[in-house]
Amino acid sequence: MSLTIVMYHYVRDLERSRYPAIKGRTTADFSRQLDHIAQTYRVVRAEEVVAAAKGGPALPDNAAWLTFDDGYLDHYTTVFPLLHERGWQGSFFPPVKTVVDRQLLDVNKIHFILAAEPDTQAIIAEIRVFLDQHGDGVPFESYWRELAQPSRFDPAAVIFIKRLLQHRLPEALRNQLTQALFHRFVSTDPAMFAAEVYMSVDQLKAMIRCGMYVGSHGAHHYWFDRLTAGQQAAEIDVSLAFLAELGAPTQDWVMCYPYGAYNDETLPLLRARGCAVALTTEVAVARIGVHSPLALPRLDTNDLPPSRLSA
């Protein structure tokens, strides 16, 4: 039983936004992609996927599931109306930190640093100076050799910046460096900036009332495979309390791993808390009954037409 799970992040009118270089879907491209999906697939609801994963009714042969990570305001202002107009359900996965605490995720600080400064060498130069003055003793060149490897959508220099700031440096050091770069290239007021980036509790509740699905994306958007079992449990429990407050499902619920990361300790924690389905960033069409229901792969929006190679 095949299921095409499509992963989205930013969806916005990029040309008219303050940061047109942010990597995401334009509103026009998103609408065109929805037209393609309507012609090619039958969009299914999260509840249908959960039922199929538990041995219930099979999904249609051409099933597609639309998933939206990180709780961006785009999802309320742009995505939600377009899906609701078609009678489709989207599944949305906001971290608690962004909605409740109104704090900007480091991963989003990195996105906007890269969008605000197109010259990656200028960013790398700032990183080199910072590491020379405040680093942990590891030479810059060692980090570069380790991390500067291109990905499907990003060149080596961009991946170096992302991986260094996402997880390679010790947490306190990378937080300090990310904050310094954000102040240098984007804004000196991350809290105000966060209010422009993420959905609110009331907006999520309105989406749920209109039939959208909201699931877990953890509390702080951490890489789960880099946390202890106790830390992972705390992340999951905080996110479940948040879902309960929203009125979202907390039995047979859906987990979307931040960065697609998990490990062997994650799965029993999810099962013990009633999680039925979990989403990764592995690139493939999911096969219900073949893939583990707690490790379903997804396609990036750019894997479907029209491909922008930048979401």
C-alpha positions as CSV (number, residue, x, y, z in Angstrom):
1,M,0.0,0.0,0.0
2,S,1.8,3.1,-1.3
3,L,1.4,6.6,0.3
4,T,3.1,9.7,-1.1
5,I,3.8,11.9,1.9
6,V,4.7,15.4,0.8
7,M,6.8,17.7,3.2
8,Y,6.5,21.5,3.1
9,H,8.1,24.3,5.1
10,Y,7.8,27.9,4.0
11,V,4.9,28.7,1.6
12,R,4.6,32.5,0.9
13,D,4.5,35.3,-1.6
14,L,8.3,35.3,-1.7
15,E,8.7,38.1,-4.3
16,R,6.8,40.6,-2.0
17,S,8.3,39.4,1.3
18,R,11.1,41.0,3.2
19,Y,13.3,38.0,2.5
20,P,12.6,36.8,-1.1
21,A,15.7,34.6,-0.9
22,I,14.2,32.3,1.8
23,K,14.0,28.8,0.5
24,G,10.4,27.9,0.1
25,R,7.4,27.5,-2.2
26,T,5.9,30.6,-3.7
27,T,2.1,30.9,-3.3
28,A,1.7,30.6,-7.1
29,D,3.9,27.5,-7.2
30,F,2.0,25.9,-4.3
31,S,-1.3,26.5,-6.0
32,R,0.0,24.9,-9.2
33,Q,1.3,21.9,-7.2
34,L,-2.1,21.5,-5.5
35,D,-3.6,21.3,-9.1
36,H,-1.1,18.6,-10.0
37,I,-1.9,16.7,-6.8
38,A,-5.6,17.0,-7.5
39,Q,-5.1,15.5,-10.9
40,T,-2.7,12.7,-9.8
41,Y,-3.6,11.7,-6.3
42,R,-6.4,11.4,-3.7
43,V,-5.5,13.5,-0.7
44,V,-6.0,11.5,2.5
45,R,-6.5,12.6,6.1
46,A,-4.2,11.9,9.0
47,E,-6.9,9.8,10.5
48,E,-7.1,7.6,7.4
49,V,-3.3,7.0,7.5
50,V,-3.4,6.1,11.2
51,A,-6.2,3.7,10.6
52,A,-4.4,2.0,7.7
53,A,-1.2,1.8,9.8
54,K,-3.1,0.0,12.5
55,G,-4.5,-2.6,10.1
56,G,-7.7,-0.8,9.3
57,P,-9.2,0.1,5.9
58,A,-6.6,0.3,3.1
59,L,-5.7,3.7,1.5
60,P,-6.5,4.3,-2.1
61,D,-3.7,3.4,-4.6
62,N,-3.0,7.0,-5.4
63,A,-3.0,8.3,-1.8
64,A,-1.2,11.5,-0.9
65,W,-0.7,13.1,2.6
66,L,0.2,16.7,2.8
67,T,2.4,17.6,5.8
68,F,3.7,21.0,7.0
69,D,6.6,21.4,9.5
70,D,7.6,24.0,12.0
71,G,4.4,26.0,12.6
72,Y,5.0,28.9,10.3
73,L,2.5,31.7,10.0
74,D,2.5,31.0,6.3
75,H,0.6,27.8,7.1
76,Y,-2.3,29.8,8.5
77,T,-2.3,32.7,6.1
78,T,-1.5,30.9,2.8
79,V,-1.8,27.1,3.1
80,F,-4.9,26.7,5.3
81,P,-7.2,28.8,3.1
82,L,-6.1,27.0,-0.1
83,L,-6.6,23.6,1.4
84,H,-9.9,24.5,3.0
85,E,-11.2,25.8,-0.3
86,R,-10.5,22.3,-1.8
87,G,-12.0,20.4,1.1
88,W,-8.6,18.9,1.9
89,Q,-7.0,18.3,5.3
90,G,-3.4,19.3,5.9
91,S,-1.3,18.0,8.8
92,F,0.7,20.6,10.7
93,F,3.5,20.0,13.1
94,P,4.5,23.1,15.2
95,P,7.2,22.9,18.0
96,V,5.9,24.1,21.3
97,K,8.7,26.7,21.7
98,T,7.6,28.6,18.6
99,V,3.9,28.9,19.5
100,V,3.8,29.1,23.3
101,D,7.1,30.7,24.1
102,R,7.2,32.8,20.9
103,Q,10.9,32.0,20.5
104,L,12.7,31.9,17.2
105,L,14.2,28.4,16.5
106,D,17.9,28.3,15.8
107,V,17.1,26.5,12.5
108,N,15.0,29.5,11.4
109,K,17.6,32.0,12.5
110,I,20.0,30.1,10.2
111,H,17.4,30.2,7.3
112,F,17.1,34.0,7.6
113,I,20.8,34.6,8.0
114,L,21.3,32.8,4.7
115,A,18.4,34.6,3.1
116,A,19.5,38.1,4.3
117,E,23.2,37.7,3.2
118,P,23.5,36.0,-0.2
119,D,27.3,36.0,0.1
120,T,27.9,32.8,2.1
121,Q,31.6,33.7,2.2
122,A,30.8,36.8,4.3
123,I,29.0,34.6,6.8
124,I,31.8,32.1,6.8
125,A,34.3,34.9,7.5
126,E,32.3,35.9,10.5
127,I,32.2,32.3,11.7
128,R,36.0,32.0,11.3
129,V,36.6,35.2,13.4
130,F,34.2,34.0,16.1
131,L,35.8,30.6,16.3
132,D,39.3,32.1,16.5
133,Q,38.2,34.2,19.4
134,H,35.7,32.0,21.3
135,G,36.0,28.5,19.8
136,D,36.4,25.2,21.6
137,G,40.0,24.6,20.3
138,V,39.0,22.8,17.1
139,P,40.6,24.5,14.1
140,F,38.2,26.1,11.6
141,E,39.7,23.9,8.8
142,S,38.8,20.7,10.7
143,Y,35.2,21.8,10.8
144,W,35.3,22.7,7.1
145,R,36.7,19.4,6.0
146,E,34.1,17.5,8.1
147,L,31.0,19.5,7.3
148,A,31.4,21.1,3.8
149,Q,29.6,18.4,1.8
150,P,26.8,19.4,-0.7
151,S,23.3,18.0,-0.3
152,R,20.4,17.5,-2.7
153,F,19.4,21.2,-2.5
154,D,22.4,23.1,-1.0
155,P,26.0,23.6,-2.0
156,A,28.9,22.7,0.3
157,A,29.3,26.2,1.9
158,V,25.6,26.4,2.9
159,I,25.7,22.9,4.4
160,F,28.8,23.8,6.3
161,I,26.9,26.8,7.9
162,K,23.8,24.8,8.6
163,R,25.5,21.8,10.1
164,L,27.9,23.8,12.2
165,L,25.1,25.9,13.7
166,Q,22.5,23.1,13.9
167,H,24.5,20.5,15.9
168,R,28.2,20.3,15.4
169,L,29.3,23.0,17.9
170,P,28.6,22.5,21.6
171,E,25.1,23.9,22.3
172,A,26.2,27.0,24.3
173,L,28.8,27.9,21.7
174,R,26.5,27.4,18.7
175,N,23.7,29.4,20.4
176,Q,26.1,32.3,21.0
177,L,27.4,32.2,17.4
178,T,23.9,31.9,15.8
179,Q,22.7,34.8,17.9
180,A,25.7,36.9,16.9
181,L,25.2,36.1,13.2
182,F,21.4,36.8,13.4
183,H,22.1,40.2,15.0
184,R,24.8,41.0,12.4
185,F,22.8,40.1,9.3
186,V,19.1,40.0,10.2
187,S,17.7,41.7,13.3
188,T,18.6,42.7,16.9
189,D,15.1,41.7,18.1
190,P,14.5,37.9,17.7
191,A,11.4,38.0,19.8
192,M,9.7,40.5,17.6
193,F,10.9,38.6,14.6
194,A,9.4,35.4,15.9
195,A,6.0,37.0,16.1
196,E,6.1,37.5,12.4
197,V,7.2,33.9,11.6
198,Y,5.0,31.5,13.6
199,M,1.3,30.7,14.2
200,S,-0.4,31.4,17.5
201,V,-2.4,29.1,19.7
202,D,-5.7,30.7,18.6
203,Q,-4.8,30.2,14.9
204,L,-4.0,26.6,15.4
205,K,-7.2,26.1,17.3
206,A,-9.2,27.7,14.5
207,M,-7.5,25.3,12.0
208,I,-8.4,22.3,14.1
209,R,-12.0,23.5,14.3
210,C,-12.0,23.6,10.5
211,G,-10.8,20.0,10.1
212,M,-7.0,20.4,9.9
213,Y,-4.8,18.0,11.8
214,V,-2.1,19.1,14.3
215,G,0.6,16.7,15.5
216,S,3.8,16.7,17.5
217,H,7.1,18.2,16.4
218,G,8.7,18.1,19.9
219,A,9.0,21.0,22.3
220,H,12.3,22.7,21.2
221,H,13.0,21.2,17.8
222,Y,16.0,19.2,19.0
223,W,17.6,16.4,17.1
224,F,16.2,13.4,19.0
225,D,19.1,11.2,18.1
226,R,21.4,13.5,20.1
227,L,19.2,13.5,23.3
228,T,19.2,11.0,26.1
229,A,16.1,8.8,26.6
230,G,15.0,11.1,29.5
231,Q,15.4,14.2,27.4
232,Q,13.4,12.7,24.5
233,A,10.7,11.7,26.9
234,A,10.5,15.2,28.3
235,E,10.3,16.6,24.7
236,I,7.4,14.3,23.8
237,D,5.5,14.9,27.1
238,V,5.6,18.6,26.7
239,S,4.4,18.4,23.2
240,L,1.5,16.1,24.1
241,A,0.4,18.5,26.9
242,F,0.5,21.2,24.2
243,L,-1.6,19.1,21.8
244,A,-4.1,18.5,24.6
245,E,-4.4,22.2,25.2
246,L,-5.1,22.8,21.5
247,G,-7.7,20.1,21.4
248,A,-5.6,17.9,19.0
249,P,-5.4,14.1,19.3
250,T,-3.3,12.6,22.0
251,Q,-4.3,9.0,21.4
252,D,-3.2,7.3,18.1
253,W,-1.4,10.6,17.4
254,V,1.2,11.5,14.8
255,M,4.9,12.5,15.5
256,C,7.0,14.4,13.0
257,Y,10.7,14.1,14.0
258,P,12.5,17.4,14.0
259,Y,15.2,17.1,11.3
260,G,13.8,13.6,10.7
261,A,16.1,12.4,13.5
262,Y,15.4,9.6,16.0
263,N,17.1,6.5,17.4
264,D,16.3,3.1,19.0
265,E,15.4,4.8,22.3
266,T,12.8,7.0,20.6
267,L,10.4,4.2,19.4
268,P,9.5,2.6,22.7
269,L,8.9,6.1,24.2
270,L,6.4,6.9,21.4
271,R,4.7,3.5,21.6
272,A,4.2,3.8,25.4
273,R,2.5,7.2,24.8
274,G,0.1,6.0,22.2
275,C,1.8,7.3,19.0
276,A,0.5,5.5,15.9
277,V,2.6,7.1,13.1
278,A,5.8,9.0,12.9
279,L,7.4,10.9,10.0
280,T,11.0,11.1,9.0
281,T,12.9,13.0,6.2
282,E,14.0,9.9,4.5
283,V,13.3,10.4,0.8
284,A,10.9,7.7,-0.6
285,V,7.3,6.9,-1.2
286,A,6.0,5.3,2.0
287,R,4.7,1.7,1.9
288,I,2.3,0.9,4.6
289,G,3.0,-2.5,5.9
290,V,6.6,-2.4,4.7
291,H,8.0,0.7,6.4
292,S,7.7,0.9,10.1
293,P,4.7,3.1,11.0
294,L,7.0,5.0,13.3
295,A,9.5,5.7,10.5
296,L,7.6,6.7,7.4
297,P,9.6,8.4,4.6
298,R,8.4,11.6,2.8
299,L,9.1,13.4,-0.4
300,D,10.1,17.0,-0.4
301,T,7.7,19.4,-2.2
302,N,10.4,19.8,-4.9
303,D,10.2,16.1,-5.7
304,L,6.7,16.8,-7.2
305,P,6.0,19.2,-10.1
306,P,6.6,22.1,-10.4
307,S,10.0,21.6,-8.9
308,R,11.7,24.7,-7.7
309,L,14.7,23.0,-6.1
310,S,14.6,25.4,-3.2
311,A,12.0,24.5,-0.6
